[in-house]
Amino acid sequence: MAADQTRRLRPSDLQADKDSFAAIEAMEDYAPSNKDYTIAKIQALSDTMGEEQETETQADAAAKAARDDATARNGIFIMQSSSSSSR
């Protein structure tokens, strides 16, 4: 587990972990003494991480869309304000 869980892993470290997991999956006789490191548990953690990253990506896209909408409304507001003040 990462020592500082408030910072993301470097992409190269994350890829190294994914590569290691892929290698473990290919091992027919993989039997960890610590049951927290079974293929099923590692896969579940990987799946959860992927789902959380997808949720984050969707939330980020929604925030960007909301910002774009607000920016567009600002432009409409300014145009309408300036046209009504020139009357």
N, CA, C and O atoms as a Tinker XYZ file with bonds, in Angstrom:
   348  protein
     1  N      0.843000   -1.170000    0.000000    73     2
     2  CA     0.000000    0.000000    0.000000    64     1     3
     3  C      0.894000    1.241000    0.000000    63     2     4     5
     4  O      1.936000    1.255000    0.655000    81     3
     5  N      0.500000    2.251000   -0.712000    73     3     6
     6  CA     1.289000    3.475000   -0.802000    64     5     7
     7  C      1.398000    4.129000    0.568000    63     6     8     9
     8  O      0.444000    4.142000    1.345000    81     7
     9  N      2.573000    4.668000    0.848000    73     7    10
    10  CA     2.794000    5.315000    2.138000    64     9    11
    11  C      1.950000    6.579000    2.264000    63    10    12    13
    12  O      1.448000    6.874000    3.349000    81    11
    13  N      1.785000    7.321000    1.191000    73    11    14
    14  CA     1.006000    8.562000    1.196000    64    13    15
    15  C     -0.216000    8.363000    0.299000    63    14    16    17
    16  O     -0.126000    8.460000   -0.925000    81    15
    17  N     -1.333000    8.090000    0.917000    73    15    18
    18  CA    -2.544000    7.795000    0.145000    64    17    19
    19  C     -3.281000    9.047000   -0.299000    63    18    20    21
    20  O     -4.391000    8.953000   -0.823000    81    19
    21  N     -2.683000   10.224000   -0.099000    73    19    22
    22  CA    -3.288000   11.461000   -0.577000    64    21    23
    23  C     -2.701000   11.883000   -1.914000    63    22    24    25
    24  O     -3.131000   12.875000   -2.502000    81    23
    25  N     -1.719000   11.132000   -2.392000    73    23    26
    26  CA    -1.084000   11.438000   -3.678000    64    25    27
    27  C     -1.250000   10.259000   -4.609000    63    26    28    29
    28  O     -1.228000    9.105000   -4.182000    81    27
    29  N     -1.413000   10.554000   -5.858000    73    27    30
    30  CA    -1.545000    9.502000   -6.856000    64    29    31
    31  C     -0.199000    8.849000   -7.115000    63    30    32    33
    32  O      0.859000    9.455000   -6.941000    81    31
    33  N     -0.273000    7.599000   -7.535000    73    31    34
    34  CA     0.938000    6.915000   -7.990000    64    33    35
    35  C      1.370000    7.535000   -9.313000    63    34    36    37
    36  O      0.547000    8.024000  -10.087000    81    35
    37  N      2.656000    7.505000   -9.552000    73    35    38
    38  CA     3.135000    7.939000  -10.871000    64    37    39
    39  C      2.603000    6.942000  -11.891000    63    38    40    41
    40  O      2.506000    5.751000  -11.598000    81    39
    41  N      2.260000    7.412000  -13.078000    73    39    42
    42  CA     1.756000    6.496000  -14.110000    64    41    43
    43  C      2.685000    5.313000  -14.362000    63    42    44    45
    44  O      2.216000    4.201000  -14.605000    81    43
    45  N      3.996000    5.537000  -14.306000    73    43    46
    46  CA     4.940000    4.447000  -14.535000    64    45    47
    47  C      4.864000    3.403000  -13.417000    63    46    48    49
    48  O      4.997000    2.207000  -13.676000    81    47
    49  N      4.651000    3.850000  -12.178000    73    47    50
    50  CA     4.505000    2.910000  -11.058000    64    49    51
    51  C      3.207000    2.121000  -11.174000    63    50    52    53
    52  O      3.178000    0.916000  -10.921000    81    51
    53  N      2.142000    2.804000  -11.556000    73    51    54
    54  CA     0.856000    2.132000  -11.726000    64    53    55
    55  C      0.944000    1.087000  -12.837000    63    54    56    57
    56  O      0.407000   -0.013000  -12.706000    81    55
    57  N      1.616000    1.432000  -13.921000    73    55    58
    58  CA     1.771000    0.482000  -15.026000    64    57    59
    59  C      2.618000   -0.705000  -14.592000    63    58    60    61
    60  O      2.333000   -1.840000  -14.972000    81    59
    61  N      3.653000   -0.457000  -13.801000    73    59    62
    62  CA     4.494000   -1.550000  -13.295000    64    61    63
    63  C      3.668000   -2.501000  -12.429000    63    62    64    65
    64  O      3.838000   -3.718000  -12.500000    81    63
    65  N      2.772000   -1.938000  -11.610000    73    63    66
    66  CA     1.898000   -2.782000  -10.789000    64    65    67
    67  C      0.952000   -3.605000  -11.667000    63    66    68    69
    68  O      0.720000   -4.785000  -11.404000    81    67
    69  N      0.414000   -2.978000  -12.703000    73    67    70
    70  CA    -0.480000   -3.710000  -13.612000    64    69    71
    71  C      0.265000   -4.825000  -14.330000    63    70    72    73
    72  O     -0.264000   -5.922000  -14.506000    81    71
    73  N      1.497000   -4.539000  -14.742000    73    71    74
    74  CA     2.312000   -5.552000  -15.411000    64    73    75
    75  C      2.619000   -6.708000  -14.455000    63    74    76    77
    76  O      2.580000   -7.873000  -14.849000    81    75
    77  N      2.922000   -6.380000  -13.213000    73    75    78
    78  CA     3.199000   -7.420000  -12.214000    64    77    79
    79  C      1.970000   -8.291000  -11.989000    63    78    80    81
    80  O      2.075000   -9.514000  -11.893000    81    79
    81  N      0.823000   -7.664000  -11.907000    73    79    82
    82  CA    -0.406000   -8.426000  -11.708000    64    81    83
    83  C     -0.671000   -9.342000  -12.895000    63    82    84    85
    84  O     -1.090000  -10.486000  -12.719000    81    83
    85  N     -0.430000   -8.845000  -14.094000    73    83    86
    86  CA    -0.621000   -9.680000  -15.289000    64    85    87
    87  C      0.306000  -10.890000  -15.242000    63    86    88    89
    88  O     -0.086000  -11.994000  -15.622000    81    87
    89  N      1.526000  -10.681000  -14.780000    73    87    90
    90  CA     2.476000  -11.799000  -14.665000    64    89    91
    91  C      2.014000  -12.802000  -13.608000    63    90    92    93
    92  O      2.130000  -14.013000  -13.800000    81    91
    93  N      1.495000  -12.296000  -12.504000    73    91    94
    94  CA     0.987000  -13.191000  -11.446000    64    93    95
    95  C     -0.182000  -14.012000  -11.964000    63    94    96    97
    96  O     -0.285000  -15.206000  -11.685000    81    95
    97  N     -1.058000  -13.366000  -12.718000    73    95    98
    98  CA    -2.212000  -14.092000  -13.265000    64    97    99
    99  C     -1.778000  -15.263000  -14.151000    63    98   100   101
   100  O     -2.466000  -16.281000  -14.224000    81    99
   101  N     -0.649000  -15.113000  -14.812000    73    99   102
   102  CA    -0.163000  -16.159000  -15.721000    64   101   103
   103  C      0.484000  -17.325000  -14.971000    63   102   104   105
   104  O      0.738000  -18.378000  -15.557000    81   103
   105  N      0.743000  -17.141000  -13.703000    73   103   106
   106  CA     1.379000  -18.201000  -12.910000    64   105   107
   107  C      0.318000  -19.216000  -12.466000    63   106   108   109
   108  O     -0.583000  -18.890000  -11.692000    81   107
   109  N      0.439000  -20.432000  -12.962000    73   107   110
   110  CA    -0.557000  -21.457000  -12.627000    64   109   111
   111  C     -0.496000  -21.871000  -11.167000    63   110   112   113
   112  O     -1.514000  -22.256000  -10.592000    81   111
   113  N      0.680000  -21.799000  -10.560000    73   111   114
   114  CA     0.834000  -22.277000   -9.196000    64   113   115
   115  C      0.909000  -21.146000   -8.165000    63   114   116   117
   116  O      1.419000  -21.348000   -7.063000    81   115
   117  N      0.406000  -19.965000   -8.514000    73   115   118
   118  CA     0.459000  -18.833000   -7.590000    64   117   119
   119  C     -0.430000  -19.116000   -6.388000    63   118   120   121
   120  O     -1.637000  -19.311000   -6.532000    81   119
   121  N      0.169000  -19.137000   -5.206000    73   119   122
   122  CA    -0.559000  -19.398000   -3.965000    64   121   123
   123  C      0.089000  -18.575000   -2.852000    63   122   124   125
   124  O      0.982000  -19.063000   -2.160000    81   123
   125  N     -0.353000  -17.341000   -2.679000    73   123   126
   126  CA     0.273000  -16.492000   -1.672000    64   125   127
   127  C     -0.018000  -16.988000   -0.255000    63   126   128   129
   128  O     -1.093000  -17.522000    0.016000    81   127
   129  N      0.939000  -16.809000    0.634000    73   127   130
   130  CA     0.704000  -17.205000    2.029000    64   129   131
   131  C     -0.236000  -16.213000    2.706000    63   130   132   133
   132  O     -0.964000  -16.575000    3.630000    81   131
   133  N     -0.219000  -14.971000    2.249000    73   131   134
   134  CA    -1.141000  -13.962000    2.773000    64   133   135
   135  C     -2.362000  -13.925000    1.851000    63   134   136   137
   136  O     -2.254000  -13.563000    0.679000    81   135
   137  N     -3.491000  -14.292000    2.378000    73   135   138
   138  CA    -4.717000  -14.392000    1.565000    64   137   139
   139  C     -5.243000  -13.038000    1.079000    63   138   140   141
   140  O     -6.182000  -12.984000    0.284000    81   139
   141  N     -4.636000  -11.945000    1.557000    73   139   142
   142  CA    -4.999000  -10.624000    1.037000    64   141   143
   143  C     -4.441000  -10.406000   -0.363000    63   142   144   145
   144  O     -4.810000   -9.448000   -1.042000    81   143
   145  N     -3.547000  -11.300000   -0.792000    73   143   146
   146  CA    -2.893000  -11.139000   -2.082000    64   145   147
   147  C     -3.283000  -12.215000   -3.089000    63   146   148   149
   148  O     -2.510000  -12.539000   -3.991000    81   147
   149  N     -4.467000  -12.760000   -2.935000    73   147   150
   150  CA    -4.948000  -13.727000   -3.923000    64   149   151
   151  C     -5.299000  -12.986000   -5.204000    63   150   152   153
   152  O     -5.546000  -11.780000   -5.193000    81   151
   153  N     -5.317000  -13.716000   -6.290000    73   151   154
   154  CA    -5.665000  -13.102000   -7.578000    64   153   155
   155  C     -7.053000  -12.485000   -7.516000    63   154   156   157
   156  O     -7.270000  -11.395000   -8.044000    81   155
   157  N     -7.987000  -13.165000   -6.881000    73   155   158
   158  CA    -9.354000  -12.643000   -6.796000    64   157   159
   159  C     -9.399000  -11.316000   -6.044000    63   158   160   161
   160  O    -10.110000  -10.398000   -6.455000    81   159
   161  N     -8.657000  -11.205000   -4.960000    73   159   162
   162  CA    -8.672000   -9.956000   -4.187000    64   161   163
   163  C     -7.964000   -8.834000   -4.934000    63   162   164   165
   164  O     -8.419000   -7.691000   -4.924000    81   163
   165  N     -6.859000   -9.159000   -5.577000    73   163   166
   166  CA    -6.159000   -8.138000   -6.357000    64   165   167
   167  C     -7.037000   -7.682000   -7.522000    63   166   168   169
   168  O     -7.091000   -6.491000   -7.830000    81   167
   169  N     -7.719000   -8.617000   -8.164000    73   167   170
   170  CA    -8.614000   -8.271000   -9.278000    64   169   171
   171  C     -9.754000   -7.379000   -8.791000    63   170   172   173
   172  O    -10.129000   -6.420000   -9.465000    81   171
   173  N    -10.297000   -7.696000   -7.631000    73   171   174
   174  CA   -11.380000   -6.874000   -7.080000    64   173   175
   175  C    -10.892000   -5.453000   -6.808000    63   174   176   177
   176  O    -11.600000   -4.490000   -7.103000    81   175
   177  N     -9.696000   -5.314000   -6.250000    73   175   178
   178  CA    -9.134000   -3.983000   -6.015000    64   177   179
   179  C     -8.903000   -3.245000   -7.329000    63   178   180   181
   180  O     -9.165000   -2.046000   -7.430000    81   179
   181  N     -8.418000   -3.958000   -8.324000    73   179   182
   182  CA    -8.180000   -3.359000   -9.635000    64   181   183
   183  C     -9.496000   -2.892000  -10.264000    63   182   184   185
   184  O     -9.576000   -1.803000  -10.833000    81   183
   185  N    -10.516000   -3.731000  -10.151000    73   183   186
   186  CA   -11.835000   -3.370000  -10.694000    64   185   187
   187  C    -12.389000   -2.129000  -10.003000    63   186   188   189
   188  O    -12.921000   -1.228000  -10.652000    81   187
   189  N    -12.257000   -2.092000   -8.677000    73   187   190
   190  CA   -12.747000   -0.941000   -7.916000    64   189   191
   191  C    -11.995000    0.319000   -8.320000    63   190   192   193
   192  O    -12.601000    1.374000   -8.506000    81   191
   193  N    -10.678000    0.213000   -8.456000    73   191   194
   194  CA    -9.881000    1.357000   -8.873000    64   193   195
   195  C    -10.347000    1.852000  -10.250000    63   194   196   197
   196  O    -10.498000    3.056000  -10.459000    81   195
   197  N    -10.570000    0.934000  -11.171000    73   195   198
   198  CA   -11.040000    1.322000  -12.502000    64   197   199
   199  C    -12.390000    2.012000  -12.460000    63   198   200   201
   200  O    -12.611000    3.005000  -13.153000    81   199
   201  N    -13.298000    1.480000  -11.639000    73   199   202
   202  CA   -14.630000    2.092000  -11.504000    64   201   203
   203  C    -14.518000    3.496000  -10.905000    63   202   204   205
   204  O    -15.198000    4.421000  -11.349000    81   203
   205  N    -13.663000    3.646000   -9.900000    73   203   206
   206  CA   -13.491000    4.956000   -9.271000    64   205   207
   207  C    -12.859000    5.953000  -10.230000    63   206   208   209
   208  O    -13.226000    7.128000  -10.236000    81   207
   209  N    -11.915000    5.493000  -11.038000    73   207   210
   210  CA   -11.309000    6.382000  -12.030000    64   209   211
   211  C    -12.339000    6.786000  -13.084000    63   210   212   213
   212  O    -12.350000    7.929000  -13.539000    81   211
   213  N    -13.198000    5.849000  -13.467000    73   211   214
   214  CA   -14.253000    6.170000  -14.431000    64   213   215
   215  C    -15.225000    7.190000  -13.844000    63   214   216   217
   216  O    -15.625000    8.132000  -14.527000    81   215
   217  N    -15.604000    7.004000  -12.586000    73   215   218
   218  CA   -16.493000    7.952000  -11.914000    64   217   219
   219  C    -15.852000    9.335000  -11.849000    63   218   220   221
   220  O    -16.514000   10.346000  -12.081000    81   219
   221  N    -14.560000    9.369000  -11.531000    73   219   222
   222  CA   -13.843000   10.642000  -11.469000    64   221   223
   223  C    -13.817000   11.315000  -12.840000    63   222   224   225
   224  O    -14.037000   12.522000  -12.945000    81   223
   225  N    -13.550000   10.543000  -13.881000    73   223   226
   226  CA   -13.498000   11.089000  -15.237000    64   225   227
   227  C    -14.856000   11.659000  -15.643000    63   226   228   229
   228  O    -14.930000   12.732000  -16.241000    81   227
   229  N    -15.928000   10.937000  -15.317000    73   227   230
   230  CA   -17.269000   11.417000  -15.648000    64   229   231
   231  C    -17.616000   12.680000  -14.860000    63   230   232   233
   232  O    -18.216000   13.607000  -15.405000    81   231
   233  N    -17.241000   12.718000  -13.584000    73   231   234
   234  CA   -17.506000   13.906000  -12.768000    64   233   235
   235  C    -16.720000   15.100000  -13.294000    63   234   236   237
   236  O    -17.229000   16.221000  -13.322000    81   235
   237  N    -15.483000   14.858000  -13.709000    73   235   238
   238  CA   -14.659000   15.923000  -14.269000    64   237   239
   239  C    -15.280000   16.459000  -15.552000    63   238   240   241
   240  O    -15.318000   17.669000  -15.776000    81   239
   241  N    -15.765000   15.552000  -16.388000    73   239   242
   242  CA   -16.417000   15.977000  -17.640000    64   241   243
   243  C    -17.689000   16.773000  -17.343000    63   242   244   245
   244  O    -17.971000   17.766000  -18.014000    81   243
   245  N    -18.452000   16.343000  -16.344000    73   243   246
   246  CA   -19.676000   17.061000  -15.978000    64   245   247
   247  C    -19.339000   18.451000  -15.443000    63   246   248   249
   248  O    -20.034000   19.418000  -15.755000    81   247
   249  N    -18.283000   18.561000  -14.645000    73   247   250
   250  CA   -17.871000   19.862000  -14.126000    64   249   251
   251  C    -17.428000   20.777000  -15.264000    63   250   252   253
   252  O    -17.753000   21.965000  -15.270000    81   251
   253  N    -16.693000   20.234000  -16.219000    73   251   254
   254  CA   -16.245000   21.037000  -17.360000    64   253   255
   255  C    -17.439000   21.486000  -18.203000    63   254   256   257
   256  O    -17.467000   22.618000  -18.686000    81   255
   257  N    -18.421000   20.607000  -18.379000    73   255   258
   258  CA   -19.618000   20.970000  -19.142000    64   257   259
   259  C    -20.404000   22.062000  -18.409000    63   258   260   261
   260  O    -20.911000   22.993000  -19.034000    81   259
   261  N    -20.502000   21.942000  -17.085000    73   259   262
   262  CA   -21.203000   22.967000  -16.300000    64   261   263
   263  C    -20.474000   24.303000  -16.397000    63   262   264   265
   264  O    -21.106000   25.353000  -16.506000    81   263
   265  N    -19.140000   24.261000  -16.358000    73   263   266
   266  CA   -18.357000   25.490000  -16.496000    64   265   267
   267  C    -18.580000   26.107000  -17.880000    63   266   268   269
   268  O    -18.731000   27.322000  -18.005000    81   267
   269  N    -18.601000   25.264000  -18.916000    73   267   270
   270  CA   -18.845000   25.764000  -20.269000    64   269   271
   271  C    -20.231000   26.394000  -20.375000    63   270   272   273
   272  O    -20.392000   27.451000  -20.986000    81   271
   273  N    -21.234000   25.742000  -19.777000    73   271   274
   274  CA   -22.598000   26.295000  -19.795000    64   273   275
   275  C    -22.655000   27.634000  -19.074000    63   274   276   277
   276  O    -23.274000   28.583000  -19.555000    81   275
   277  N    -21.995000   27.703000  -17.903000    73   275   278
   278  CA   -21.985000   28.964000  -17.148000    64   277   279
   279  C    -21.279000   30.063000  -17.932000    63   278   280   281
   280  O    -21.722000   31.211000  -17.927000    81   279
   281  N    -20.202000   29.723000  -18.594000    73   279   282
   282  CA   -19.476000   30.703000  -19.405000    64   281   283
   283  C    -20.355000   31.195000  -20.546000    63   282   284   285
   284  O    -20.376000   32.388000  -20.848000    81   283
   285  N    -21.072000   30.286000  -21.173000    73   283   286
   286  CA   -21.973000   30.680000  -22.262000    64   285   287
   287  C    -23.086000   31.587000  -21.741000    63   286   288   289
   288  O    -23.453000   32.560000  -22.401000    81   287
   289  N    -23.618000   31.278000  -20.571000    73   287   290
   290  CA   -24.677000   32.118000  -19.984000    64   289   291
   291  C    -24.134000   33.501000  -19.640000    63   290   292   293
   292  O    -24.840000   34.500000  -19.780000    81   291
   293  N    -22.874000   33.562000  -19.188000    73   291   294
   294  CA   -22.270000   34.864000  -18.903000    64   293   295
   295  C    -22.244000   35.708000  -20.164000    63   294   296   297
   296  O    -22.544000   36.901000  -20.126000    81   295
   297  N    -21.883000   35.088000  -21.282000    73   295   298
   298  CA   -21.843000   35.824000  -22.539000    64   297   299
   299  C    -23.216000   36.338000  -22.939000    63   298   300   301
   300  O    -23.346000   37.470000  -23.404000    81   299
   301  N    -24.238000   35.512000  -22.762000    73   299   302
   302  CA   -25.615000   35.922000  -23.078000    64   301   303
   303  C    -26.047000   37.047000  -22.154000    63   302   304   305
   304  O    -26.658000   38.021000  -22.594000    81   303
   305  N    -25.726000   36.911000  -20.854000    73   303   306
   306  CA   -26.086000   37.934000  -19.871000    64   305   307
   307  C    -25.439000   39.266000  -20.210000    63   306   308   309
   308  O    -26.089000   40.310000  -20.158000    81   307
   309  N    -24.156000   39.229000  -20.559000    73   307   310
   310  CA   -23.439000   40.465000  -20.888000    64   309   311
   311  C    -24.034000   41.102000  -22.137000    63   310   312   313
   312  O    -24.204000   42.319000  -22.193000    81   311
   313  N    -24.354000   40.279000  -23.145000    73   311   314
   314  CA   -24.926000   40.811000  -24.383000    64   313   315
   315  C    -26.287000   41.441000  -24.102000    63   314   316   317
   316  O    -26.587000   42.519000  -24.615000    81   315
   317  N    -27.105000   40.784000  -23.299000    73   315   318
   318  CA   -28.436000   41.316000  -23.004000    64   317   319
   319  C    -28.346000   42.553000  -22.118000    63   318   320   321
   320  O    -29.120000   43.497000  -22.283000    81   319
   321  N    -27.410000   42.550000  -21.186000    73   319   322
   322  CA   -27.238000   43.709000  -20.300000    64   321   323
   323  C    -26.784000   44.924000  -21.078000    63   322   324   325
   324  O    -27.277000   46.031000  -20.860000    81   323
   325  N    -25.847000   44.719000  -21.983000    73   323   326
   326  CA   -25.328000   45.859000  -22.730000    64   325   327
   327  C    -26.362000   46.375000  -23.731000    63   326   328   329
   328  O    -26.397000   47.572000  -24.016000    81   327
   329  N    -27.201000   45.491000  -24.266000    73   327   330
   330  CA   -28.211000   45.968000  -25.215000    64   329   331
   331  C    -29.332000   46.684000  -24.477000    63   330   332   333
   332  O    -29.909000   47.620000  -25.031000    81   331
   333  N    -29.668000   46.286000  -23.251000    73   331   334
   334  CA   -30.717000   46.978000  -22.525000    64   333   335
   335  C    -30.212000   48.274000  -21.902000    63   334   336   337
   336  O    -31.006000   49.187000  -21.674000    81   335
   337  N    -28.922000   48.380000  -21.623000    73   335   338
   338  CA   -28.393000   49.623000  -21.052000    64   337   339
   339  C    -28.183000   50.671000  -22.137000    63   338   340   341
   340  O    -28.065000   51.858000  -21.836000    81   339
   341  N    -28.135000   50.241000  -23.398000    73   339   342
   342  CA   -27.944000   51.221000  -24.472000    64   341   343
   343  C    -29.257000   51.813000  -24.937000    63   342   344   345
   344  O    -29.266000   52.663000  -25.828000    81   343
   345  N    -30.364000   51.386000  -24.358000    73   343   346
   346  CA   -31.679000   51.930000  -24.757000    64   345   347
   347  C    -31.978000   53.223000  -24.081000    63   346   348
   348  O    -33.037000   53.807000  -24.307000    81   347
